[in-house]
Amino acid sequence: MSAADALLSTVAVRERCARILDAAQAGRTSGFAVVPERLEAAADRVAATTRRRYPSLDVPYHSRWRHFEAGGVDRVAAMEAADGETDAVARARARIDLAVVSVLLDAGAGAAWRFTDRVTDTVLGRSEGLGIASLRAFEAGLFSSDPRRPHQADAAGLARIDAAALGAAFQVGAGNPLVGLDGRVALLRRLGEALAAQPAMFGATGRPGGLFDALCEAGSTQVAAHDILLALLRGLGGIWPQGARIGGLAVGDVWRHPHAGGQGETAGWVPFHKLSQWLTYSLLEPFESAGVRVAGLDALTGLAEYRNGGLFVDAGVLVPRDPRVFAAPLPPGAEAIVEWRALTVALIDLLAPKVRARLGTDATRMPLAAVLEGGTWAAGRELAAVRPGGEPPIAVASDGTVF
């Protein structure tokens, strides 16, 4: 295993983020101070948010599927009923296809963009709007090269995507701008290239759903969550335009920070793999729908993104040392942004047991995927909603391929 390979794990994510938290608590970081006693109030808020949203505490995973169900409508079930496919494995492959393209399109949309779902006569923005827009595009066959099989994504179908086609599907116009449209198109096309280049993993037509067969050989009925993530990191690592390359290996969402630690080629690098982990969380249900148990859910980490990170800033757990630094959006590689993301991951690990204790549950009944859903992401969004435009407290200048 190369040194860079060591960054393709959530063990590395946790270790490097914990080092940055230690440095922040010792007053050695430049971006944020940590106020640990305020973590208790944050846990109170997240627990209360979880109980309000899920009174029975039967909390689903934090995943793209929650956005497909916005407004209590099971749009995927309706699509599958119309498709008529009854084979559970074939459905799982299609669900993986859908989840992969949808998650890759799930960067910040901007406050102005909206999607009108004409099937349900609803208007949605942000993550819910993006999720339903991508679902409707998938349903219409935008990502498939085979008119006979519209409900799939394949390498040839993704290769032909352009800004006009995606913009039309997402109802983009002068009065309805979508942040990062060109970046999303480029990401989908790179996805197509990666799928076509690895037939052993993604099949002859290059479908993301090939992951099901690659990870469930010989009729296996169990797969580890981290194995799903590792397959995504190795299979799709080259598609991230802003990601790092270490020793010739594309390592994706990995950034420099002076307190990250490490040795050799990886010294000073901290991995997050945010979109890859969000995608892994979003693949749990497709695998489970075909009777495959996903084990080791808490090997995954909290997601280093603006809702979870905003929660800690708005709750006063993280305090900018110089607020003027954040007066304008910063690029993902800025030290202050890397620091904020690392502290978010480390603090979620400290917060989760406090939330479970308040709810009288444990990690078996409420894995981290449910704490996030219950949870930290929703509480972060609610805190952001009191500001103009509902924007998070820290702004990132992203092209749609990190956040």
Phi and psi in degrees as a GROMACS rama.xvg file:
@    title "Ramachandran Plot"
@    xaxis  label "Phi"
@    yaxis  label "Psi"
@TYPE xy
-74.2963  165.573  SER-2
-60.3185  -40.4941  ALA-3
-65.1516  -34.2702  ALA-4
-56.2832  -31.3183  ASP-5
-64.6251  -19.7875  ALA-6
-83.2709  -8.896  LEU-7
-91.2277  52.7169  LEU-8
-153.617  153.42  SER-9
-77.3899  -17.2041  THR-10
-61.0935  -44.5225  VAL-11
-65.8243  -39.2918  ALA-12
-57.0153  -50.8766  VAL-13
-65.7071  -42.8887  ARG-14
-63.6641  -46.5535  GLU-15
-69.7076  -39.8488  ARG-16
-66.0801  -37.2946  CYS-17
-64.2811  -35.5863  ALA-18
-64.9745  -38.8279  ARG-19
-70.0036  -35.6939  ILE-20
-63.6405  -43.0334  LEU-21
-58.4988  -42.9089  ASP-22
-65.5298  -39.8732  ALA-23
-64.9972  -41.3717  ALA-24
-68.1654  -24.8028  GLN-25
-88.0551  2.06186  ALA-26
77.3491  21.7707  GLY-27
-101.863  -1.05286  ARG-28
-94.9209  155.441  THR-29
-94.7125  -20.3881  SER-30
-89.8036  -47.0663  GLY-31
-138.521  147.428  PHE-32
-100.372  148.383  ALA-33
-107.012  131.08  VAL-34
-112.748  86.6616  VAL-35
-62.0801  -30.4673  PRO-36
-66.1537  -20.2957  GLU-37
-80.2284  -4.94855  ARG-38
-65.8199  -28.1621  LEU-39
-65.9785  -44.4241  GLU-40
-65.5942  -36.1001  ALA-41
-64.1178  -40.7814  ALA-42
-64.7931  -38.8181  ALA-43
-58.9455  -45.081  ASP-44
-65.5939  -45.2563  ARG-45
-65.4475  -40.7805  VAL-46
-63.46  -43.3035  ALA-47
-65.0154  -39.915  ALA-48
-62.8086  -42.305  THR-49
-63.8598  -45.9265  THR-50
-66.3196  -35.4859  ARG-51
-68.2026  -41.4853  ARG-52
-79.116  -31.7188  ARG-53
-134.958  77.8296  TYR-54
-57.8789  -30.7846  PRO-55
-81.0954  -6.65264  SER-56
62.8056  20.2639  LEU-57
-89.6458  79.0372  ASP-58
-92.2261  126.372  VAL-59
-75.6613  176.139  PRO-60
-69.3749  150.22  TYR-61
-76.1119  108.314  HIS-62
-158.431  173.146  SER-63
-62.1815  -24.5814  ARG-64
-63.5696  -27.5616  TRP-65
-65.5566  -34.5562  ARG-66
-72.2973  -35.9256  HIS-67
-62.4588  -25.7622  PHE-68
-96.4117  13.1767  GLU-69
-52.9479  135.542  ALA-70
78.5247  10.3733  GLY-71
76.2245  19.1232  GLY-72
-104.738  124.573  VAL-73
-87.2313  81.925  ASP-74
-68.8195  -34.3653  ARG-75
-66.0196  -42.4405  VAL-76
-60.3492  -40.1878  ALA-77
-64.7663  -40.6789  ALA-78
-64.2808  -43.7281  MET-79
-68.0543  -35.4321  GLU-80
-63.1124  -39.9272  ALA-81
-69.2489  -32.3047  ALA-82
-69.2209  -37.8101  ASP-83
85.2802  1.2032  GLY-84
-71.3032  128.775  GLU-85
-111.373  -14.2586  THR-86
-73.9494  124.766  ASP-87
-63.9783  -38.1511  ALA-88
-70.6101  -41.0819  VAL-89
-61.609  -39.8299  ALA-90
-65.6457  -39.0749  ARG-91
-63.0687  -41.5745  ALA-92
-60.1451  -44.6216  ARG-93
-64.4816  -38.943  ALA-94
-65.612  -36.115  ARG-95
-66.5965  -43.6915  ILE-96
-52.9734  -50.0352  ASP-97
-61.9472  -47.0568  LEU-98
-62.1319  -41.933  ALA-99
-63.6547  -51.9137  VAL-100
-66.7789  -36.1884  VAL-101
-68.2278  -42.3929  SER-102
-64.9142  -39.4761  VAL-103
-67.1046  -19.8655  LEU-104
-93.6344  4.16474  LEU-105
-96.7598  46.2353  ASP-106
-87.7083  169.931  ALA-107
-53.7523  130.506  GLY-108
-87.7937  -19.1734  ALA-109
92.4656  154.221  GLY-110
-70.9346  -22.9905  ALA-111
-87.4871  -24.2071  ALA-112
-73.5521  140.675  TRP-113
-139.033  152.398  ARG-114
-122.824  129.481  PHE-115
-96.5823  113.418  THR-116
-85.5406  100.517  ASP-117
-70.7378  -20.7294  ARG-118
-68.4668  -40.84  VAL-119
-108.242  1.24642  THR-120
55.8961  49.8575  ASP-121
-126.216  150.929  THR-122
-118.605  124.825  VAL-123
-135.368  151.782  LEU-124
-120.992  -172.804  GLY-125
50.0915  -142.819  ARG-126
-63.2824  -39.7203  SER-127
-63.9703  -44.441  GLU-128
-62.7122  -43.5838  GLY-129
-62.7879  -41.4874  LEU-130
-62.5718  -46.0311  GLY-131
-72.5828  -35.0736  ILE-132
-61.2178  -43.7247  ALA-133
-68.8444  -35.422  SER-134
-63.3325  -45.3989  LEU-135
-65.4678  -36.8569  ARG-136
-65.3204  -40.9904  ALA-137
-62.5777  -45.1774  PHE-138
-60.0018  -34.1718  GLU-139
-82.8137  -3.94091  ALA-140
87.1091  17.4562  GLY-141
-60.4267  -32.5134  LEU-142
-99.9588  3.37101  PHE-143
-105.975  143.211  SER-144
-94.6465  -2.33896  SER-145
-114.715  106.75  ASP-146
-58.9048  -23.2719  PRO-147
-77.1182  -18.858  ARG-148
-130.821  73.0047  ARG-149
-67.4294  -28.6292  PRO-150
-87.6641  61.7779  HIS-151
-156.805  166.311  GLN-152
-123.436  136.56  ALA-153
-144.059  166.001  ASP-154
-57.478  -45.2598  ALA-155
-67.2404  -38.8783  ALA-156
-65.5886  -39.2814  GLY-157
-71.3276  -31.2163  LEU-158
-65.2657  -25.0708  ALA-159
-93.836  -0.545752  ARG-160
-65.9334  133.666  ILE-161
-133.565  175.241  ASP-162
-63.3367  -34.2809  ALA-163
-65.901  -45.114  ALA-164
-67.3569  -45.9527  ALA-165
-69.7489  -39.4394  LEU-166
-60.9186  -41.346  GLY-167
-64.4198  -43.1062  ALA-168
-63.1012  -32.228  ALA-169
-98.3076  11.7219  PHE-170
57.6794  37.1984  GLN-171
-78.9335  137.624  VAL-172
-160.549  -178.344  GLY-173
-57.3114  -36.2627  ALA-174
-94.4947  4.09067  GLY-175
-142.132  66.8752  ASN-176
-74.9947  142.341  PRO-177
-114.9  121.752  LEU-178
-62.2448  133.623  VAL-179
71.4791  31.3665  GLY-180
-59.7009  -47.4658  LEU-181
-63.7873  -36.803  ASP-182
-64.701  -36.9945  GLY-183
-66.4146  -41.6423  ARG-184
-61.9052  -47.7926  VAL-185
-60.6071  -38.0245  ALA-186
-66.4736  -42.6764  LEU-187
-62.9739  -38.5005  LEU-188
-69.4794  -38.3665  ARG-189
-66.3518  -34.8771  ARG-190
-58.4899  -46.5418  LEU-191
-57.622  -41.5924  GLY-192
-64.0658  -42.2984  GLU-193
-65.6466  -39.3882  ALA-194
-65.2083  -42.9275  LEU-195
-66.8007  -29.9384  ALA-196
-79.7059  -8.73148  ALA-197
-132.099  67.3418  GLN-198
-62.709  -26.983  PRO-199
-64.0575  -29.9648  ALA-200
-96.7076  -37.5285  MET-201
-113.445  5.69516  PHE-202
82.9389  170.939  GLY-203
-63.7716  -32.181  ALA-204
-93.3057  -1.99066  THR-205
67.7215  61.9399  GLY-206
-105.885  136.545  ARG-207
-53.768  -33.2919  PRO-208
-60.6894  -13.573  GLY-209
-60.378  -19.8281  GLY-210
-57.63  -33.6874  LEU-211
-59.9941  -47.9671  PHE-212
-69.781  -36.1214  ASP-213
-66.4896  -33.3957  ALA-214
-97.4767  -11.9599  LEU-215
-121.654  49.7957  CYS-216
-65.73  150.688  GLU-217
56.3774  35.4809  ALA-218
69.4665  24.812  GLY-219
-57.9157  141.359  SER-220
-110.514  14.249  THR-221
-148.069  142.132  GLN-222
-141.339  145.941  VAL-223
-84.369  139.616  ALA-224
-57.0099  -40.3826  ALA-225
-68.1485  -28.5354  HIS-226
-67.9713  -35.1744  ASP-227
-63.2745  -47.3114  ILE-228
-60.0755  -45.4043  LEU-229
-62.7898  -38.8417  LEU-230
-63.1263  -39.2514  ALA-231
-68.0093  -42.6536  LEU-232
-64.634  -40.4661  LEU-233
-78.8573  -36.2747  ARG-234
-79.3547  -31.6397  GLY-235
-120.056  7.99624  LEU-236
-58.0355  -28.8065  GLY-237
-78.7209  -4.75855  GLY-238
-84.5514  -13.1149  ILE-239
-84.1078  114.266  TRP-240
-70.8149  -29.697  PRO-241
-94.4846  -4.00386  GLN-242
-71.7397  162.549  GLY-243
-84.5668  158.062  ALA-244
-123.816  126.432  ARG-245
-127.121  121.454  ILE-246
60.1487  31.028  GLY-247
83.2182  -4.37732  GLY-248
-98.9582  130.887  LEU-249
-75.7335  118.24  ALA-250
-109.531  -1.86406  VAL-251
76.4434  -129.376  GLY-252
-77.5782  71.7942  ASP-253
-134.812  131.607  VAL-254
-139.604  160.647  TRP-255
-85.6967  142.646  ARG-256
-152.28  136.702  HIS-257
-63.7349  -17.4773  PRO-258
-110.017  17.7264  HIS-259
-72.6497  -24.6546  ALA-260
76.5791  -159.95  GLY-261
94.7306  173.5  GLY-262
-134.016  161.474  GLN-263
62.1073  -139.693  GLY-264
-63.763  -25.8699  GLU-265
-94.4481  1.55604  THR-266
-59.8574  131.88  ALA-267
83.809  4.57289  GLY-268
-106.444  137.675  TRP-269
-122.617  123.786  VAL-270
-90.4674  149.286  PRO-271
-125.312  -44.7606  PHE-272
52.4607  46.0743  HIS-273
-61.103  -55.9017  LYS-274
-65.296  -36.2692  LEU-275
-66.0554  -38.1273  SER-276
-72.4995  -39.3765  GLN-277
-59.8427  -38.8984  TRP-278
-67.0193  -41.1317  LEU-279
-60.4013  -46.1423  THR-280
-57.113  -35.3668  TYR-281
-80.0581  -9.35435  SER-282
-97.4313  -6.88606  LEU-283
-59.0983  -48.0149  LEU-284
-69.5047  -39.1025  GLU-285
-57.9967  -42.5676  PRO-286
-64.9136  -46.1407  PHE-287
-64.6516  -29.9817  GLU-288
-64.3186  -21.0298  SER-289
-102.072  16.6489  ALA-290
84.016  15.6747  GLY-291
-100.841  119.087  VAL-292
-78.0692  133.843  ARG-293
-100.118  116.562  VAL-294
-99.0946  161.352  ALA-295
66.1917  44.0513  GLY-296
-61.0658  -36.942  LEU-297
-81.6041  7.49201  ASP-298
-69.3297  -26.3139  ALA-299
-73.5381  162.231  LEU-300
-112.142  174.179  THR-301
-63.7572  158.747  GLY-302
-93.4091  128.491  LEU-303
-85.8108  76.9465  ALA-304
-137.823  -178.518  GLU-305
-76.0297  -22.3949  TYR-306
-76.1272  -49.3161  ARG-307
-63.7247  -44.2462  ASN-308
-66.4374  -37.0402  GLY-309
-63.9859  -34.1158  GLY-310
-54.6521  -47.2484  LEU-311
-71.9732  -31.6077  PHE-312
-71.4966  -47.5863  VAL-313
-68.5461  -28.0658  ASP-314
-84.1444  -1.52172  ALA-315
80.0137  9.37337  GLY-316
-74.1129  -36.9627  VAL-317
-112.201  126.997  LEU-318
-122.928  119.465  VAL-319
-58.7145  132.799  PRO-320
-69.593  -32.2296  ARG-321
-138.799  95.7541  ASP-322
-56.5864  -23.122  PRO-323
-63.4551  -24.2277  ARG-324
-60.9833  -29.4037  VAL-325
-102.373  18.167  PHE-326
-66.6895  -27.7948  ALA-327
-128.044  156.105  ALA-328
-58.0592  141.721  PRO-329
-110.713  151.511  LEU-330
-71.0614  158.274  PRO-331
-57.7529  -28.7329  PRO-332
-86.1676  -1.43127  GLY-333
-62.1497  139.92  ALA-334
-55.1567  -40.4872  GLU-335
-64.3519  -36.8976  ALA-336
-72.4566  -42.8514  ILE-337
-60.0506  -42.6253  VAL-338
-62.5651  -47.0914  GLU-339
-57.4674  -44.5749  TRP-340
-66.4312  -42.2396  ARG-341
-64.2859  -42.8679  ALA-342
-64.2731  -34.8567  LEU-343
-60.3909  -48.0694  THR-344
-61.2869  -47.6013  VAL-345
-65.4543  -38.7024  ALA-346
-71.8744  -32.1133  LEU-347
-61.7249  -37.9765  ILE-348
-64.2243  -32.5904  ASP-349
-77.8177  -32.8514  LEU-350
-74.7606  -39.4003  LEU-351
-54.334  -49.1325  ALA-352
-64.4466  -29.7483  PRO-353
-67.8959  -40.4697  LYS-354
-65.2108  -45.5083  VAL-355
-60.7811  -40.8041  ARG-356
-61.9515  -40.87  ALA-357
-66.7349  -28.1745  ARG-358
-94.6533  -1.61651  LEU-359
67.3077  36.2924  GLY-360
-131.954  -173.027  THR-361
-141.532  179.859  ASP-362
-67.7892  -25.1209  ALA-363
-68.5654  -44.5075  THR-364
-84.2107  -24.8199  ARG-365
-134.82  80.804  MET-366
-65.8204  171.339  PRO-367
-57.2615  -34.143  LEU-368
-58.9939  -31.6136  ALA-369
-83.3641  -32.4071  ALA-370
-63.5393  -41.024  VAL-371
-62.7642  -43.5089  LEU-372
-71.9882  -35.2378  GLU-373
-61.8727  -38.7949  GLY-374
169.385  -160.439  GLY-375
-64.1283  -41.637  THR-376
-65.1528  -45.5265  TRP-377
-66.1193  -41.3848  ALA-378
-64.6702  -39.2504  ALA-379
-62.9708  -40.8087  GLY-380
-65.8955  -42.1627  ARG-381
-64.1067  -38.5819  GLU-382
-67.0337  -38.0497  LEU-383
-67.3663  -27.7366  ALA-384
-63.6364  -19.7304  ALA-385
-80.1484  -10.9757  VAL-386
-91.494  157.544  ARG-387
-54.4151  126.708  PRO-388
78.7828  -2.65325  GLY-389
65.8427  26.406  GLY-390
-80.7982  152.479  GLU-391
-69.9162  164.22  PRO-392
-72.0893  -21.4237  PRO-393
-119.337  127.421  ILE-394
-103.22  137.342  ALA-395
-118.97  132.679  VAL-396
-85.3161  91.6378  ALA-397
-115.762  148.056  SER-398
-94.1708  14.0841  ASP-399
92.9641  8.32665  GLY-400
-117.541  6.22227  THR-401
-121.048  -48.6663  VAL-402
